[in-house]
Structures are given as structure tokens and as C-alpha cells.
Amino acid sequence: MFLLLFFVFLIQFLTYWIFEPIAFFLEYVLEIRLFPIIALLGLIFLFSAKNIEQN
């Protein structure tokens, strides 16, 4: 039982250690003050000269 608990805690620690910096970075990038820049880039990409229907 303690071995199982040890592995669960180990997996939780490693998951936090790996994904916490990624989550922190995404939280910073997607903050509301950077949203206009992201929206502007999205609109430029959406209305760019490339046409999806061109083959």
C-alpha cells in the first residue's frame, strides 16, 4: 500500500515539475494585456493573401 502511495506521489511530483513551467508560461502569454497582440496576429493570418481554396 505504501509502495503504491509512493508511486502516486512520485507521478504527481514529476507531472507538476514538468508541466508547471509550461502552464506558467501559457498563463503569462494568454494574459489579457497580451490578448490584442495575439488577436491582431490571428486576424493578419486569417485575412492574409494566401487563399485556402487555391490548389
ABEGO torsion letter per residue (X at the ends): XAAAAAAAAAAAAAAAAAAAAAAAAAAAAABAAAAAAAAAAAAAAAABABBAABX
